[in-house]
Amino acid sequence: MSLRPDLVECWVFRVPPPVSADDPRTEAERLEILLIRRAAHRIFPGLWQCVTGGVEPGEFIPAAAMREVLEETGLGPDEIEAFYDLDQVAPFYDEGSDAVVVSAIFAARVRPEAEARESWEHDGLRWVPAAEAPRLAIWPSYAESVRRVREQLLDPALEPWFRLDADGRRIARRPTA
């Protein structure tokens, strides 16, 4: 049996360059996560979160994640360096629908100088150090997503296994011969 998620999440991140040749910080220490704050007219007003949205009927799930990134942040193909499947889903109870809903989780690495813009759905956005993101974005699955970005996507040996092409297909899945 296959399961289509109700939602997609996409963790947008960047790694600024060292501030100087003497900057001792690692890539993981320079890692910044984009958090966006839900506007007062939405459910969970004031919640800091990643890009989140629904999957439209017939829409390819990774394409839904990329569409939501563009709609909610203005970041598109010119700013996105790499797109990933975090190999993570998050089921949770939603009292509005009185059902367990499922979210498929992705990540997008953007250029270090990329700047996002707010959408009508949000009233704030900010780049935060990865170490601070779980404190601001409170759901437990969010902390796990940030950990995966830091530990898997910044590791050159592991990163290729999670990378998707522009069509949302896992690159490592393709036969090499």
N, C-alpha and C positions, 0 to 999 in steps of 0.2 A: 504494500500500500504506500502510495506517495502522499505527501502532505504539502500543500501550498501555504506559504505564510500569509497572514493577514496584513503584516507590516514589514517594512524594511528599515534598518538603521544603518547609517554610514558614519563612521568616525573619520573626520577630516583631520589630517595632521601635517605638520611641516617640521623640518629640522633646520633652524637657522645656522649659518656658518659660524665658526668660532669668531669671537669678537676681536681676537688678535692671535698672532703666532704663539703667544704664551698662554692662551686660554686652555686650562687643563680639563675642561668639561668634555665628557664623551658625547657621542651622538645621542645616547639615551638620556643624558642629563640636559641636553639642549632641546629635546623633543617637546613640541608644543601641540596641544590638542585644541581644536576649535569647539567651544561650547556656545550654544545659543539658548537664550532664555525665552520661555513661552510667554506670550503676551497675556494681559489681564482678561481679554475676551475669550480665551481658550481654556480647555480643561487643564488642570494642573498649572494654573497661572504662577509664574515666577520660577518654575522648574528649569534648572540648567540641564541641557541634554545635548546629544549629538543630533545630526540630521535624522529625522524620523518621518515616515509617511506611509501611505497605503499603496497597495499593489493594484493597478487597474486591471479589469478583466482582460485576459489574453496577453497581458504584458509579461515579458521575460523578466524574471525577478531581479537580476543584476541591473537591467535597464531601468527598473523602477528606482533602484538606489541612486543611479547616476542622475536620473530626472529630478529626484528630490534634492540632491546636492545642488543642482543648477537652480531649481526653483527657490530653495531656502537660503542659499548663500551667494548666488551669482557666479560661483566657481564652475568653470566648464573645461572643455578639452585643452584650451590654451594654458590653463593653470595646473591641471592635473598631470602629475608625472607618472603615477602608477595607481592601479585599482586592484583591490584584493577582496577575496572571500575569506573572512576570519574563521571559517569552519566552526561557526557558533550560531546557535538559535536560542531564543529566550522565550519560553512559554510563561505567561502570567495571567492571573485572573483579572478580568475587566468587569467591574460591577455594572457599567453602563449597558453592556450586552449580556450580562450574567453568563459569561462564557470564558473559557480559557482561550486566549489568543496567542499567536506565535509570531515572533519577529525573526527574520533572517538578517544576519549582521555582516556588514561589509566595512571596508576602510578605503580611503583615498589619500594618497600622499600628494601634496601640492607643492609648487615651487616655494622656496623659502620666503620670497617677497610677496607671495599671493595675499591679497586682502579680500575678505568676504564683505558682503553687504547684508543688511537685515531684510527680511521679507515681512509681509503683513502679519505673519503668524508669530512673530517674535518681537520683543522690545529691547533686546540687547544681544550682543555677541562679543566674545573675547577669546584670544589665544591664551591658554594657560599652560604652565609647565605640567608635564604628564604626572608628576608627583602630586600635584594639587587637584587634578581633575576628579579623582574618585571622591574627594571630600565635597566638591561642589555638585557633581552629578551623582546623586545619592543611591540610585538603584544598584543592588549587588551585581547584576549582569553588566552594568556600565564599568565597574571596577575591573571585572574580568576582561572586557573588551580592551580597555586601556592597557592592561597587562599584556595581552596578546599583541597589540601594536608594538609595544616596547620590546618584548622578548622575542617575538617571531619575525616581525617585519623589519626590524633594524638589524637582524642577524643575517649577514650575507649568505650563509649556508642554508638557512631556513626560508628566507623571503621568497625565493622563486617558486616554492611549492604552493604559495597562497596567491600568487599574481594571476590576474585575469587580463585577457586582451581587451581591446576596445569594444568587442561584441559581448563581453562578459563570460567568456569561456576560459577555463583554467588552462594556462599555457603548459604546465608540467604534465598534463593529461595526454598531450599529443605524442604519438609514437615518434621516435627519433630516426628510425630507419624505414 
